[in-house]
Amino acid sequence: MSGPHWWRHRFRGCGYRLTFPRQAILELLSKTSKHLSAKEIYSAVHKIYPAIGLTTIYRTLDLLVQMGLLKKFDFGDGQSRYELASGIKKNHHHHLVCVKCGKIIDYDDFVKEEIELVKKVEEALSKKYNFEIKDHKIQFYGICSKCK
């Protein structure tokens, strides 16, 4: 199931209501490939729902991250950025972050060596710490082709 119907089901299952701010944020992030900050999300939602406050956006984002619907990232620019969690919008992916212009490139066309290395690291960490790994975030920082 996808779209708002899936979100309603997920909210009911967690004991929460699907309020307008929650739905607006999920719909906004489902329609973009950008990694939006809370202020960018606020600006977009405020245009269609002027009564909403920035505090509500922050609380809603925290809840959606806690529920597993959003992922929160820190790309080193001083702002948390958000995207829909894998499985809702897109497959698992990693990020390339330009340290000059801030461009963020999602990629999921992993090379065989990367898949093998990540799998080995996860297995070793799981064994060493008796820890069941559920997910990971990998970000590479460098300079994009435009900034070279």
C-alpha positions in Angstrom: 0.0 0.0 0.0 1.3 3.5 -0.8 0.4 7.1 -0.4 -1.8 8.7 2.3 -3.7 5.4 2.8 -0.5 3.7 3.8 0.4 6.6 6.1 -3.1 6.5 7.8 -2.6 2.8 8.5 0.9 3.4 9.9 -0.4 6.2 12.2 -3.3 4.1 13.5 -0.9 1.2 14.1 1.3 3.5 16.2 -1.7 5.1 18.0 -1.3 8.5 16.4 -3.7 10.6 14.3 -2.7 11.6 10.8 -3.1 15.4 11.2 -2.8 17.9 8.4 0.8 19.0 9.3 1.9 15.3 9.4 0.3 14.5 6.0 1.5 17.8 4.5 5.1 17.0 5.4 4.9 13.4 4.1 3.3 14.5 0.9 5.9 17.3 0.4 8.8 14.9 0.9 7.2 12.3 -1.3 7.3 14.8 -4.2 10.9 15.9 -4.0 14.3 14.3 -4.3 15.8 17.2 -2.3 16.9 16.8 1.3 14.9 19.6 2.9 15.7 21.4 6.1 13.0 22.1 8.7 12.8 25.7 7.6 12.4 24.8 4.0 9.6 22.3 4.9 8.0 25.1 7.1 8.1 27.5 4.2 6.4 25.1 1.8 3.8 23.9 4.3 3.1 27.5 5.5 2.1 28.5 2.0 -0.8 26.1 2.1 -1.5 26.2 5.8 -0.6 29.7 7.1 -1.6 29.0 10.7 1.2 26.4 11.1 4.1 27.4 13.3 7.8 26.4 13.0 7.6 24.7 16.4 4.9 22.4 15.1 7.0 21.5 12.1 10.0 20.6 14.4 7.8 18.5 16.7 6.1 16.8 13.7 9.5 16.0 12.1 10.8 14.5 15.3 7.6 12.3 15.5 7.9 11.2 11.9 11.6 10.3 12.4 10.7 8.4 15.6 8.0 6.5 13.7 10.5 5.5 11.0 8.7 7.4 8.3 11.5 10.0 7.8 15.2 9.9 8.0 17.2 12.8 9.5 20.6 13.7 8.2 23.4 16.1 9.2 25.5 16.9 6.2 27.7 19.4 8.0 25.9 22.6 7.0 24.5 23.2 10.5 20.9 22.1 9.5 19.2 18.8 9.9 17.8 17.6 6.6 15.0 15.1 6.0 13.9 12.6 3.4 11.3 9.8 3.4 12.6 6.6 4.8 13.7 3.8 2.5 10.9 1.5 1.4 8.4 4.3 1.3 9.9 6.4 -1.5 13.1 4.8 -2.7 15.5 2.0 -2.1 18.4 2.2 0.3 21.0 4.7 -0.9 24.1 6.5 0.2 25.1 10.2 -0.2 27.8 12.2 -1.9 28.0 15.6 -0.3 29.9 18.5 -2.0 31.7 20.5 0.7 31.8 23.7 -1.5 28.2 24.1 -2.8 26.4 21.7 -0.5 25.0 19.6 -3.4 23.8 16.2 -2.2 23.8 13.3 -4.7 21.9 10.1 -3.8 23.2 6.9 -5.3 22.1 3.3 -5.1 24.1 1.8 -7.9 26.6 0.3 -5.5 29.7 -1.4 -6.8 30.3 -5.0 -5.9 33.2 -4.2 -3.6 31.2 -1.6 -1.7 28.4 -4.1 -1.0 30.9 -6.8 0.1 32.8 -4.3 2.3 29.7 -3.0 4.0 28.4 -6.5 4.6 31.7 -7.6 6.1 31.8 -4.6 8.4 28.2 -5.1 9.5 28.9 -8.8 10.2 32.1 -8.0 12.2 30.4 -5.3 14.3 27.4 -7.5 14.9 29.6 -10.3 16.1 32.0 -8.2 18.1 29.3 -6.2 20.0 26.5 -8.8 19.9 24.5 -6.1 18.1 21.7 -6.6 15.5 22.3 -4.0 12.8 19.0 -2.8 11.2 20.3 0.0 9.0 23.2 2.3 8.3 23.9 5.8 6.8 27.0 6.3 4.6 28.0 9.8 3.4 31.0 10.7 1.4 32.3 14.3 1.5 34.2 15.8 -1.4 33.9 18.3 -4.3 31.4 17.9 -7.1 32.2 18.2 -10.8 30.8 21.7 -11.0 33.0 23.0 -8.1 36.2 21.4 -9.3 
